[in-house]
């Protein structure tokens, strides 16, 4: 019943936008996912098929005001609300002295595609993520931000986050300064958020090039009494290098890490919240413009466990692609990743067909 109400709401939103001409060029991304999984803990084989629909209504790329609305069924369930389906709904206004962003969207603070200690707004440290996603971190939230240009490649940004409790005392707020020093990008900022108790979190992020691109971020939280919360201290970084080979072939190499200096450094089973060291290697190889092979893994060195995903994507026609992924966890039952523990550690074979029009 709830799902039907959401689908009716989506239909009404779609018709309203189409009628009002709010999206002159709507984009439809239709995916059909088929999965085959094996859970060693129960010795059960599961088979499933799931459609995923994304509707994007984006204003034309001109003028002083732009906006976008994205509706997605990726997280749709019997308990979902319309807010779960509304992935983005925001506008950006270019005013004479500053730029204003307001609505439900994502701001990118810090650097890193999987691990990013500078992402103090959403948090980019959890290993509970599917490596088959196009965007590994895509969480959005309601916010209002003012961006004040300070020069070429320099700006200051102030941010306000509405409180889930609707109470003014629980409002989140923050700021950041973005600039360059020589050939190095320097970014620093601060976020104060009640989740549920208030935590004040400063961060710093650097990015440059030494042949490969490199990036490094760190953040740490302070409680309302001004005392450091040692377990919140995180350091992340990475290297990325894209090589062009003969015959227009491309090879991409990436290695990221996340460290918690006050986490669990023992050579024993780890958990997601205090694992002291995590690694993320990624290799992509494109022998042609239409074919890409990908290998990704999240590694927990201290307990010797890892989660591995390998896949291939073929762009058959313009807007239509086919993909296949094989993923599994490896480790002992109590390790961060494992083969014979929870059902989420099962080996999974995923097939996907995507049509964008």
Helices and strands as residue ranges (DSSP letters): H 2-20, E 27-39, E 44-58, E 65-72, H 82-85, E 86-94, E 99-105, E 141-151, E 154-161, G 168-170, E 172-181, E 184-194, E 198-209, E 213-222, E 228-245, G 246-248, E 249-259, E 277-288, E 291-300, E 305-317, E 320-330, G 343-345, E 347-356
